[in-house]
Amino acid sequence: MFAAGALLTMAVGAAAAAVPAAATQSPSTGSEPALSPSKGQSYPSRPIRAIVGFVPGGSTDLIARQLAQKLSESLGQPVIVDNRPSGAGVMAAVMAKDAPPDGHTLYFGTISALATNVAVQARLPYDPVRDYAPITMTLSNPYFLVVNPAVPAGSVKEFIALARARPGQLNYSTSGTGGGAHLGVELLRSMARIDIVHIPYKGAAQATAEVVAGHVQMSFSQPSVALPHAKAKRVKVLGVTGRKPLHSWPDAPPVAEAGLPGFEASSWQGVLVPAKTPKPVIDRLHREIVAALHSPEIERRLLADGSEVGGGSPEAFGAYIRSEIAKWTRVVKEAGIRVE
């Protein structure tokens, strides 16, 4: 299928060239004493690889590179981003699973690889719960429920009422079948008891552009994609799919407040390591990653993009992954969704 050695050499070389200088050097640091997870070796003892299952420039890649620079400084070893794009991030997940469990491989996993893949694909070559040790969630991105300005609804309640009055006549766009936005709208359909038609597109930007153009009426759009259109009044933001309003658009109330208690749908990502990584290494990585997430420059950028900043415990992230698998598996089963 592919030559793994050649791919690794090419991807690591390209990633190393793209990482800022601070992330490819080995500055001295006295912030933490050396750890001895096994055989007396200090951690980290060599460069660290950060595996990302998407192309450079995407949201997962950007946060990985920002954290890589900070971790290079705090850990005293270069952290090199290794992009391994493939369908729903499967290749990256397998590579991370098969890496030595010594803390020198980080995996930037997302909702697709760690939760929705389980729900929509019959067989996966990895187990999101068994094969990894969670470190922390880095961020979550609730969606904005956006509609074209011509849609006669000024709130989520009014949109639900409109959809009930016009069953099968309203369309919604997503970035693709089985993705987080698609499953989020399917959850809305189920809880609100509405019949709206799914139109999948190739990417979040195109899905939102179709709402702007009036070709579809509604979408669950990522804040970073929707905000420029909302500020220009090319779409109306009726609500946010998280538990609270977002810093970047505080006037959008949670969808749950529209008579749908418990409704929540967010895209999210976090850092994991291979299963059986020593606990002292996990603890060290957790401290350094959380500190980096809450550094002024990274936290400010995430909030401006409409993200909720993570930083919870490994145990909380693991529990959240398990809950998301159960939640979206139920939604997929009820909606009869399958991805070939």
Backbone torsions as a table, in degrees:
resi	resn	phi	psi	omega
1	MET	NA	-49.2	175.2
2	PHE	-158.0	158.9	178.5
3	ALA	-90.5	101.7	-173.2
4	ALA	-60.4	-41.0	-178.1
5	GLY	-63.4	-42.7	-179.3
6	ALA	-66.6	-42.4	178.3
7	LEU	-59.9	-43.6	-177.9
8	LEU	-62.7	-45.3	-179.1
9	THR	-61.1	-44.3	-178.2
10	MET	-68.2	-44.8	-175.1
11	ALA	-69.2	-41.9	-179.5
12	VAL	-67.6	-39.1	179.0
13	GLY	-63.8	-43.4	179.8
14	ALA	-66.4	-40.8	-179.0
15	ALA	-66.1	-39.8	-178.9
16	ALA	-63.5	-34.5	179.7
17	ALA	-70.6	-27.3	-177.2
18	ALA	-87.4	-20.0	-177.0
19	VAL	-73.6	140.1	177.8
20	PRO	-56.5	157.1	-176.0
21	ALA	-55.1	-38.6	-178.0
22	ALA	-63.4	-22.3	-178.2
23	ALA	-94.0	-1.1	-179.6
24	THR	-121.8	11.5	176.3
25	GLN	-115.5	175.2	-176.5
26	SER	-123.2	75.0	-179.3
27	PRO	-69.5	151.6	176.8
28	SER	-74.7	149.6	178.8
29	THR	-146.7	142.8	177.2
30	GLY	-119.3	16.5	-174.3
31	SER	-71.8	-27.4	-177.3
32	GLU	-138.5	141.2	173.8
33	PRO	-71.0	157.7	178.4
34	ALA	-65.3	144.6	176.5
35	LEU	-100.5	157.8	178.3
36	SER	-129.9	74.6	-176.0
37	PRO	-67.4	-29.8	-179.5
38	SER	-163.1	143.9	173.5
39	LYS	52.7	28.2	173.8
40	GLY	74.8	5.2	-179.5
41	GLN	-78.3	139.9	174.5
42	SER	-79.2	157.3	178.4
43	TYR	-123.1	134.5	-7.5
44	PRO	-83.1	148.9	-177.4
45	SER	-106.2	-2.4	179.7
46	ARG	-159.9	174.2	179.1
47	PRO	-56.6	150.1	-178.0
48	ILE	-108.3	135.3	178.2
49	ARG	-99.7	131.6	177.1
50	ALA	-111.7	107.7	-174.7
51	ILE	-87.1	128.6	179.1
52	VAL	-124.4	130.1	-175.6
53	GLY	-88.1	20.9	-176.9
54	PHE	-139.2	166.5	-176.4
55	VAL	-70.1	157.3	175.0
56	PRO	-59.1	143.3	176.9
57	GLY	99.5	-15.3	177.2
58	GLY	-79.2	175.1	-174.7
59	SER	-63.8	-40.1	179.6
60	THR	-67.4	-40.7	178.4
61	ASP	-64.1	-40.9	-176.7
62	LEU	-65.0	-45.1	179.8
63	ILE	-69.3	-33.0	177.0
64	ALA	-62.4	-42.5	-179.0
65	ARG	-70.5	-37.2	177.1
66	GLN	-63.9	-44.3	179.1
67	LEU	-70.1	-34.8	178.9
68	ALA	-59.4	-41.2	179.8
69	GLN	-64.8	-44.5	179.8
70	LYS	-65.4	-41.8	-178.1
71	LEU	-69.6	-34.1	175.9
72	SER	-58.1	-39.2	179.9
73	GLU	-71.9	-43.4	-173.7
74	SER	-81.6	-29.0	-178.5
75	LEU	-93.7	-16.9	177.4
76	GLY	78.1	16.2	175.2
77	GLN	-138.3	147.2	177.7
78	PRO	-65.4	138.4	174.4
79	VAL	-111.7	114.6	-171.0
80	ILE	-109.8	123.5	179.6
81	VAL	-76.4	129.7	-179.0
82	ASP	-118.5	101.1	-177.9
83	ASN	-80.8	124.3	178.5
84	ARG	-129.7	70.2	-177.2
85	PRO	-68.0	140.3	174.4
86	SER	-165.3	174.5	-178.7
87	GLY	-56.1	116.4	177.6
88	ALA	57.5	20.5	174.1
89	GLY	76.3	20.5	-174.4
90	VAL	-67.4	-43.0	-177.9
91	MET	-59.7	-45.8	-179.6
92	ALA	-62.6	-40.3	-179.9
93	ALA	-62.1	-41.3	-180.0
94	VAL	-68.3	-42.2	178.7
95	MET	-60.6	-42.7	179.3
96	ALA	-66.4	-39.8	178.8
97	LYS	-59.9	-40.3	-174.1
98	ASP	-86.6	-3.3	-178.7
99	ALA	-74.1	155.1	176.7
100	PRO	-60.1	138.8	-177.4
101	PRO	-84.7	63.8	-175.9
102	ASP	-123.7	9.2	178.3
103	GLY	85.6	0.1	-179.9
104	HIS	-95.2	6.8	171.2
105	THR	-130.5	119.8	173.8
106	LEU	-104.4	146.3	179.4
107	TYR	-123.5	120.0	176.7
108	PHE	-91.4	90.1	-176.8
109	GLY	-90.0	154.1	-177.3
110	THR	-125.3	173.5	178.3
111	ILE	-56.9	-35.5	-178.3
112	SER	-66.8	-50.8	-177.0
113	ALA	-70.4	-33.5	-171.1
114	LEU	-99.2	-12.4	-177.0
115	ALA	-139.8	-60.5	-172.5
116	THR	-71.3	-28.2	174.8
117	ASN	-58.1	-40.0	179.0
118	VAL	-61.2	-37.2	-175.9
119	ALA	-75.2	-36.2	-170.2
120	VAL	-105.4	-13.5	-178.8
121	GLN	-110.0	135.4	-175.0
122	ALA	-65.1	-39.9	-178.1
123	ARG	-138.1	137.0	176.3
124	LEU	-124.0	146.2	178.9
125	PRO	-84.7	20.7	177.9
126	TYR	-157.2	161.4	178.2
127	ASP	-119.3	114.9	-175.8
128	PRO	-60.4	-26.2	-178.6
129	VAL	-90.3	-43.3	-173.8
130	ARG	-79.6	-34.2	-166.9
131	ASP	-91.8	-3.8	-176.7
132	TYR	-136.4	156.8	171.0
133	ALA	-110.9	117.3	-179.1
134	PRO	-67.5	145.5	172.4
135	ILE	-104.4	-63.1	176.3
136	THR	-166.6	152.8	168.4
137	MET	-73.0	134.5	179.7
138	THR	-89.0	-40.3	-178.8
139	LEU	-163.9	160.8	169.7
140	SER	-133.1	147.4	-178.7
141	ASN	-123.8	93.1	170.4
142	PRO	-60.8	155.2	178.4
143	TYR	-93.1	155.5	166.4
144	PHE	-92.4	135.2	169.2
145	LEU	-84.6	107.8	-177.2
146	VAL	-114.3	148.2	176.8
147	VAL	-133.2	158.5	173.3
148	ASN	-64.3	144.0	-178.6
149	PRO	-57.4	-23.6	-179.8
150	ALA	-77.6	-13.4	179.7
151	VAL	-68.9	125.4	-175.7
152	PRO	-79.2	65.5	178.3
153	ALA	-149.9	130.5	-179.9
154	GLY	-111.9	5.9	179.1
155	SER	-154.9	168.4	177.9
156	VAL	-63.9	-40.6	178.8
157	LYS	-59.6	-42.1	-179.5
158	GLU	-68.9	-35.4	177.5
159	PHE	-66.6	-41.9	178.2
160	ILE	-61.6	-42.7	178.6
161	ALA	-63.1	-39.8	178.3
162	LEU	-63.8	-44.5	-179.6
163	ALA	-63.9	-37.8	177.8
164	ARG	-66.7	-33.0	-179.8
165	ALA	-77.2	-20.0	-178.1
166	ARG	-128.3	62.9	-176.7
167	PRO	-59.6	130.8	177.9
168	GLY	76.4	3.0	-176.3
169	GLN	-102.5	-15.2	180.0
170	LEU	-103.3	139.8	179.9
171	ASN	-109.9	153.7	172.4
172	TYR	-133.0	145.3	-177.5
173	SER	-106.3	150.5	173.9
174	THR	-141.8	172.8	178.7
175	SER	-81.7	1.6	177.1
176	GLY	151.1	155.6	-179.4
177	THR	-66.2	131.3	176.5
178	GLY	87.5	-2.9	177.9
179	GLY	-78.0	174.5	-176.7
180	GLY	-60.3	-42.3	-179.7
181	ALA	-65.2	-42.0	178.7
182	HIS	-59.8	-49.0	-178.9
183	LEU	-66.4	-32.6	177.3
184	GLY	-63.1	-42.9	178.1
185	VAL	-68.9	-35.1	176.9
186	GLU	-63.6	-35.8	175.0
187	LEU	-64.4	-41.8	176.6
188	LEU	-60.9	-45.3	179.2
189	ARG	-56.7	-43.7	-177.6
190	SER	-67.9	-47.8	-175.6
191	MET	-71.7	-35.2	-177.7
192	ALA	-90.3	-8.6	-180.0
193	ARG	57.2	56.0	178.2
194	ILE	-123.2	157.0	179.7
195	ASP	-117.3	98.9	176.4
196	ILE	-125.1	153.3	-167.5
197	VAL	-101.7	132.3	-178.4
198	HIS	-84.3	130.2	173.9
199	ILE	-123.9	103.1	-178.8
200	PRO	-81.4	144.0	176.1
201	TYR	-126.7	179.6	-178.1
202	LYS	-101.8	76.6	176.4
203	GLY	119.6	152.9	-177.2
204	ALA	-67.5	-37.6	-178.5
205	ALA	-63.1	-43.2	179.6
206	GLN	-67.2	-39.4	179.9
207	ALA	-60.1	-41.4	179.2
208	THR	-73.2	-37.2	178.3
209	ALA	-60.2	-32.5	178.7
210	GLU	-68.7	-31.0	174.1
211	VAL	-69.2	-44.6	178.0
212	VAL	-56.0	-43.7	-177.6
213	ALA	-74.8	-12.6	-179.5
214	GLY	84.0	9.9	178.5
215	HIS	-74.7	-27.3	171.6
216	VAL	-131.5	161.1	-173.8
217	GLN	-92.0	-30.6	-169.9
218	MET	-145.9	156.1	173.4
219	SER	-156.4	155.0	164.3
220	PHE	-93.3	108.9	-172.5
221	SER	-113.8	139.8	175.8
222	GLN	-63.0	139.3	-177.4
223	PRO	-53.9	-41.2	-178.3
224	SER	-63.5	-27.8	178.0
225	VAL	-85.0	-40.3	-173.5
226	ALA	-78.8	-32.2	-171.3
227	LEU	-57.3	-45.8	178.7
228	PRO	-59.5	-38.3	178.6
229	HIS	-70.2	-38.6	179.9
230	ALA	-65.7	-42.6	179.8
231	LYS	-64.8	-31.1	178.3
232	ALA	-88.5	3.8	179.2
233	LYS	62.2	30.1	175.2
234	ARG	-86.9	-16.8	171.2
235	VAL	-138.4	159.9	172.2
236	LYS	-104.9	131.9	176.0
237	VAL	-95.6	112.8	-177.6
238	LEU	-91.7	-27.3	-177.7
239	GLY	-171.4	174.2	177.2
240	VAL	-123.9	143.9	-172.5
241	THR	-87.5	1.7	176.5
242	GLY	-86.3	-173.5	-176.9
243	ARG	-83.3	-12.8	-178.1
244	LYS	-150.3	160.1	177.4
245	PRO	-60.2	153.0	-179.6
246	LEU	-90.5	147.6	177.0
247	HIS	-56.0	-35.9	-175.1
248	SER	-77.9	-18.5	179.0
249	TRP	-153.3	73.7	-170.3
250	PRO	-68.2	-13.2	-178.4
251	ASP	-79.2	-8.6	-180.0
252	ALA	-88.4	112.6	-178.8
253	PRO	-77.6	158.2	175.6
254	PRO	-60.6	139.9	177.3
255	VAL	-57.6	-32.2	-179.1
256	ALA	-57.7	-26.3	-178.0
257	GLU	-76.7	-4.8	179.2
258	ALA	-91.9	35.6	179.9
259	GLY	81.3	21.5	179.7
260	LEU	-125.4	66.8	-175.9
261	PRO	-59.4	135.0	179.8
262	GLY	89.8	-5.3	-179.6
263	PHE	-68.3	130.7	175.5
264	GLU	-159.1	134.9	177.8
265	ALA	-150.6	116.2	-178.4
266	SER	-137.8	148.2	166.3
267	SER	-84.6	140.8	-176.7
268	TRP	-149.3	164.0	177.3
269	GLN	-153.1	163.5	-178.4
270	GLY	-165.2	179.0	-177.8
271	VAL	-108.1	134.9	176.8
272	LEU	-134.1	167.1	174.1
273	VAL	-132.1	164.6	178.3
274	PRO	-58.4	148.4	177.3
275	ALA	-56.4	149.7	178.8
276	LYS	76.0	11.6	171.2
277	THR	-64.2	135.0	-176.9
278	PRO	-58.1	142.4	-177.9
279	LYS	-59.4	-39.7	177.9
280	PRO	-58.9	-33.9	177.8
281	VAL	-69.4	-44.6	177.6
282	ILE	-58.4	-44.8	-179.2
283	ASP	-62.8	-41.8	179.4
284	ARG	-64.3	-47.0	179.2
285	LEU	-61.7	-39.9	179.8
286	HIS	-61.3	-46.4	180.0
287	ARG	-60.0	-45.4	-174.9
288	GLU	-71.9	-39.2	-179.0
289	ILE	-69.2	-41.8	178.6
290	VAL	-63.3	-42.3	177.6
291	ALA	-60.6	-41.4	179.3
292	ALA	-66.4	-42.1	179.5
293	LEU	-58.2	-37.0	-176.2
294	HIS	-97.7	13.7	170.2
295	SER	-66.8	147.1	-173.6
296	PRO	-54.1	-43.2	-175.1
297	GLU	-69.4	-40.7	-179.6
298	ILE	-73.2	-45.7	-178.9
299	GLU	-61.6	-42.1	-179.7
300	ARG	-61.4	-43.2	-178.7
301	ARG	-67.3	-42.6	179.6
302	LEU	-62.0	-44.4	179.5
303	LEU	-63.7	-40.0	179.5
304	ALA	-64.2	-29.9	179.3
305	ASP	-83.4	0.1	179.9
306	GLY	87.5	16.7	-180.0
307	SER	-91.4	155.2	168.2
308	GLU	-100.8	125.9	-173.7
309	VAL	-77.5	133.6	-179.1
310	GLY	-85.7	-146.9	-179.3
311	GLY	117.6	13.4	179.1
312	GLY	-74.1	-179.4	-175.9
313	SER	-74.6	160.1	174.0
314	PRO	-57.0	-39.4	-178.8
315	GLU	-64.9	-41.0	179.7
316	ALA	-66.3	-38.9	179.1
317	PHE	-66.9	-41.7	177.9
318	GLY	-62.0	-42.4	178.7
319	ALA	-65.0	-37.3	180.0
320	TYR	-66.7	-42.3	177.6
321	ILE	-58.0	-46.2	179.8
322	ARG	-62.5	-40.2	180.0
323	SER	-68.0	-36.3	178.9
324	GLU	-69.0	-38.6	176.3
325	ILE	-59.8	-47.2	-179.7
326	ALA	-63.6	-42.8	-177.3
327	LYS	-63.2	-51.3	-174.3
328	TRP	-76.9	-25.9	173.0
329	THR	-63.5	-40.8	177.8
330	ARG	-64.2	-45.1	-179.7
331	VAL	-62.2	-45.0	-178.9
332	VAL	-62.8	-41.1	-180.0
333	LYS	-64.5	-44.1	-178.6
334	GLU	-66.6	-35.1	-177.7
335	ALA	-87.9	-11.9	179.6
336	GLY	69.7	34.7	-177.4
337	ILE	-84.7	137.7	172.9
338	ARG	-141.9	138.8	176.8
339	VAL	-113.6	121.4	-178.2
340	GLU	-79.4	NA	NA
